[in-house]
């Protein structure tokens, strides 16, 4: 039998979000109903609200979530009722050309629940990133649930569902940062600071944080930055070169995703160094550069999707490191809020006041 819960929706482009009744169907084959405990407020949710993803309104927002499996549909084997899980938007299919070539982290046909959650009048909802977790409960595909140690704080664990995993993975998985590497990170919001934390975790000897906001540079130091550069006061490329004996960084991560920051990343790296783009550009952005510069500098130019993560591999490991005190995931949680404060959280996030607001569901 279906059940009705509270959920946060975006009804039309740019309009304030609303808390409404959402109807959750019983799980069908391969589906799972998750009792959501906490869900982070990610910039992607704001982008959905503002029409930057698509126009399939109304959206059920929220996707950086952790919770407990309430019920499962036929054929579900990955999880069972009572399991503590982090939700993810990369439920790999196992059958596409990427999966068959041993690259499931690049899966081109990820799964979502087949059934739709709806408003009480039957209007179908589009769940953000196939999850829709600003709600008391949500319906997902079993592959979107990754079981982790239940000792983890749900408000912390859920952040691996998107932005924090994207940043850590950009450093470790995509950028392949190693011990003694020099790393520069441009943009020190949640994703950038996660990249800094990832670089520190694997032992990078020098981590240079670049931003235009001194508050964000202070945050970056807390996650392991050894040097900071305010780009309003200093030229980032020249300063990074000065800090690396004139050579440039081994890996430069662009966590902003604008043409000007990508160029800074390109020219701030060492010869044969690596650039990782993890900040998301908008469709109208273009890049014009001399082609000879690409040839003469060599190295690798990479884009990082979801930190090139494989949830079933990466989430349990990172939660274990957090519980051991080796990965300070708790520092990303700036505030814990109620379900009806999501719109306010968007305002604070846009103003750079928080790293992450996390919705904690009342029980």
PyMOL commands that set and color helices and strands:
alter all, ss='L'
color gray80, all
select helices_A, chain A and resi 43-49+97-100+104-106+128-130+142-144+154-161+163-174+190-201+214-222+236-242+259-268+291-297+306-308+311-323+329-332+339-350
alter helices_A, ss='H'
color red, helices_A
select strands_A, chain A and resi 3-10+18-24+31-40+59-60+64-72+84-87+118-119+126-127+137-141+145-147+182-186+206-211+227-230+249-254+269-277+300-303+335-337+357-360
alter strands_A, ss='S'
color yellow, strands_A
deselect
rebuild
show_as cartoon
